[in-house]
Amino acid sequence: MTLIDYLHRAGARLDEAGVSFGHGTTNAFDEAAWLVLWKLGLPLDDLDGVAQRELTDSETATLDAFVGERIASRRPAAYLTGEAWLQGVPFTVDERVIVPRSLIAEVLAEGVIDAWMPPDTARVLDLCTGNGSLAVLAAMAWPDVAVDAADLSADALAVAALNVQRHGLDGRIALHQGDGLAALPAGRRYDLILCNPPYVNAQSMRELPAEYQAEPALALAGGRDGMDFVRALFAAAPGRMTDDAVLVLEIGNERPFFEAAFPGLEVVWLPTQLHDDAVLLVTRPLLQAGLAPAPNAS
């Protein structure tokens, strides 16, 4: 059996089993390709070059077992391989962190944020950094910028440290453990804050497929309306931002809850390939104005 024929068979198995995707792939064939190419030690970006490779009986048996593990465990493929890719950059992952998939990576890599940043940007914060992927991408995008990365989870930061080291950025990315902005050194202010926080609302948390339930709930659950962390962030952020700073926030499918929670806040929605309203940008002045108490009626 050729490798490409096996991929079609494996993809059919995944579809028939009803597994869920979204942790780096969006369909059964791509998921099968990731698992199979990784297990065989073949390049993940050159399927065409190996598509007609004949599999041995031993390889087929090994692959059958591996695909079966994906189905039986309902663990995301990235947990089985120990690696995920974001904007073409590889990252180490395991069950201590959610699988990196932030849409902020897209607007960062394509330079969408650049026009909004202060011209003398010197310090960037990646809040809720998880495995450190956005911090690494930020450091790559802006070589002269110092990057802080913070997370409540010490376990997540241990994985982030692996990725900082993996990409040789130990001297430019500093990791901080703590609750929100309180994790950072007192008085430190930022020109740009990136944040992919826990924002899934309580009802959606109860309905998540098993693959998402395999991830740390701490990194996903945002309270009743998904906005618990965001409320605390917005209240404290102006004091941690330079005068012309911007904050870029991912909220996924929670725009209705976001707008209900912050009805007076003017933001800029940053379109991505998959969504037009999953990532937003807000400046410090707009954040201050939008959260200011309404004047008393005369």
C-alpha angles and dihedrals in degrees: 000000000000121000093246091052090050091051091055090050093047092047090054090052091053092048093048090050091054097232118171126237135198102106096102100322134057102201143037097254094054090045091052091048091052093050096043099044091046093048091050093047092241126144111276092214100053108062092142090058094057102027094109095045111130114235121220121230089251092053092048091052091049092049092047089056093047094050087046090055090053090053098043097044098038086213115150113259090245090064090052094049098034091227141083134180128226120183088347093304119120121231133187113239139174138158092292090075139035114256107267111252105133115158087215086077090066097052089043095051093045093052095243091136096049097082091057097048123097110263091238096048109166107159132042129185126208104197119196087018098175106180091001097250098135091045090053093047091048091051090050093048095050110032094183096052127097113226129206119195121195137184138165091226117081088194091057091049090053088060091043089055089056091055095045088053093042091060096040095245101127091119095052106037121062119193122216129187121210148083112307117299090348087077091071128083112276114267096011113140131196137215091208132021119194117193133177097176133179100280108152111124121234096254092050091047089058091052100046117129117249092260090062093042087059088067124082107280089211089071095048113033114089101175130255096331098017093248103099096105093039092055091054092044095051092047093054103030101083090061089055098046129085116238096269097031126134132210121213115199134182118213102164112202094347101097094120091053091044094053091046090052096045107028095159098047120108113210138168116237113219111211120224132185092266103032142022096201110033097092125047138184126210129180123224094250092050091046091052093046095045094051097041115116114260113254116257114262112252 
